Amino acid sequence: MRQEAGRVDTRLNSRSPHNLQSSLENPKNALEKSLLMEVVCPIDSQFSQQICLLLEPPSSLQVQEHFDGLITSKQCCGIQVKPSNDYGKGVYADLDFEEGDLVLKDQMLFGVQHSSNKIDCLVCSFCFRFIGSIELQIGRKLYLQGLGNPKDCFDLASSDGSDKEDQLEFQQCSSTSSRNKFQLPTECVESLMHEKLALPRSMKFPLPSAIICPGGCKEVYYCSKSCAQADWDLCHSLLCTGEDSKSLSKKALSKFIEHANETNDIFLLAAKAVCCTILKYRKLKAAYSKEKEKNPISNGFGNHSFALLLKAWKPLSMGYKRRWWDCVALPDDVDTSDETAFRMQIRQLAFESLELLKAAIFDEECSPLFSLEVYGHIIGMFELNNLDLVVASPVEDYFLYIDDLPEAEKKEVDEITRPFLNALGEDYSVCCQGTAFFPIQSCMNHSCCPSAKAFKRDEDRDGQATIIACRPIRKGEEVTISYIDEDLQLEERQALLADYGFRCKCPRCTQEEAKIQ
Ligand SMILES: C[S@@+](CC[C@H](N)C(=O)[O-])C[C@H]1O[C@@H](n2cnc3c(N)ncnc32)[C@H](O)[C@@H]1O
C-alpha cells in the first residue's frame, strides 16, 4: 500500500517485490529444466497441530480485546477496531473528524529500510529518523556513490558523537563506478563526511548523533540509546552480526542477510517477526519459571511451552494472512500460463530463505515458527498489509531553505553549497524508503472513495504511519483508505485489487459498474 509524503512524490505500492523478479528464473524455463520441485519442510508435518493453532484466526472477542488494549496503551483515541460488516475486521471512527484531521498515528510493529536506499539515507534502525548531520548525510552519500557500493561501506566508530574526528572509519570497497555527473575531490567529500567541513546554515537542521549498535555489528545505527536498546530487546540481539550477537552462527546470519538483500528485503522483516516472537517467548518462560519456583504447587499450563509460544505470537496472530506464494501479485512480465511455475518458485525462494534463517537462529522450543507454513504466512501478512515506509529528507529541506534565502545571502551561501548540490544531482531529495507493518492501520479496509489517506505531514519525521481524514468522518463510520491509485479507471483498479484477493464493491465502483451495464 502507498504512503504519500507532503513534498515528495507519491510512493509506489510496496507490493511490487523488491528484486524478486531478477532473482528468479523465467518460470517457463525453470519448469522445462525441471528446476522446480515441491520443497518439503519436515517441521510442517512434525508440528502440524501447533501450526494450525498458530494460524487460526482470532475470535471477534479476542480481536476486540487486543485492539482495545493496544489503542488505550498507544493513546490513539478516536478510533475503534471491530469486526466489519463484510470483510473481517475494520477501523471505525469513535468521534467526528473533519477533513485534514489526524485520525491515527500508528507505531510500526516491524519495519525495514530498503537495502538499495541505505546509500542515500542514514536513519535510525528503530524509529527511522534521520541521524548524524546534514554534512554526514551528504558526505556519506557522495562517498558511497563514488565507491559505487551501497553495502555498508562505512563504520561509525564513536557511539555518542563525543569524538567527531574519529567518528567515521571506512571499510574497503572495491567498485569504482559513480552515479555523479559532477565529481568532487575525494578529500572534500571525506572532510564533509567526517564533519570536519561545516556547511553554512546547516545548524538550522540539527539531527540526533548516530549511536552504534550495542552488539557491535556496525551495520545498524540509532538516534538514541533508548532506540538502540528497544531494537536490541525486540529482535536485533538475534539478528546482529557483531561480537555480542545472540544468534547461533554469525556466518549463517550473514548468509541469510545477503540472500535477503539479493532477493527481497521482506525476508528481513519476516526474520524480525520470528526473532521478536522467540525473544518474547524466552521472557515469558523466564517469568513463568520464576513464578513456578515461588509457588511450586500452582497448576500452571498443561503444555506450558506451547501456551507461552501462543502468547508470544499474539500480536502477529491479529494480522490478516495468506501464504505468500498464494497471494503475491503475478508480475506483469509473467504470463498467466506460467502462474503455477511462478508460485512454486516463490515458495522455493521462501524455503531457501527459511533454511538460511534456521541455520542462524533456530530455537527448538519455538520449532513451529520455522515451518514453511508459518514463515510463508508471516511474509504473506506483510505482502497484504504493509505500508510504504517514507521519511522526508532533511537534506532536501536544507537545500530548499538555501534556495529561499534573500538574494544577497543566497549568493554567498550558494557559492559553497552549489558544488555539493550539483554532485548529488537529482538524488539530493531522496527520502528514506522501506516497508513496514503497522498493527492498527493494517486493519483499515479499502475503498476507491476512501475517507482517509496515509500522508506524511512536514512535522512527521519518523517511521510512524500518519492517517489523515480526506473528508468529514462521522462517529460510527468506517475509516477506509485506498490501497491503490484511486485515479485509475475502474477495470485497472479492480485488476490491482484482485491481487489483494477481492473485487471492490464501494459506492464508486458500484456506480461506475452500473453505468457500463
Ligand atoms: C489490510 S487487510 C484489512 C483488514 C482486514 N479486513 C482484516 O480483517 O484484518 C486487507 C484485506 O482485507 C480485505 N479487504 C479490505 N478491503 C476490502 C474491500 N473493500 N472488499 C473486500 N475485502 C476487503 C481483503 O481480504 C484484504 O486482503
The ligand as an ORCA input file, in Angstrom:
! r2SCAN-3c Opt
* xyz 0 1
  C      -5.061     -4.743      5.177
  S      -6.211     -6.002      5.432
  C      -7.563     -5.080      6.053
  C      -8.117     -5.643      7.328
  C      -8.857     -6.950      7.152
  N     -10.248     -6.741      6.819
  C      -8.736     -7.813      8.413
  O      -9.681     -8.484      8.745
  O      -7.662     -7.785      9.013
  C      -6.579     -6.310      3.753
  C      -7.567     -7.411      3.496
  O      -8.885     -7.051      3.936
  C      -9.876     -7.436      2.984
  N     -10.487     -6.220      2.402
  C     -10.071     -4.958      2.579
  N     -10.849     -4.094      1.936
  C     -11.794     -4.814      1.299
  C     -12.893     -4.486      0.446
  N     -13.170     -3.233      0.118
  N     -13.639     -5.501     -0.026
  C     -13.379     -6.784      0.296
  N     -12.350     -7.160      1.099
  C     -11.560     -6.184      1.604
  C      -9.127     -8.223      1.912
  O      -9.145     -9.580      2.279
  C      -7.722     -7.675      2.003
  O      -6.733     -8.549      1.511
*
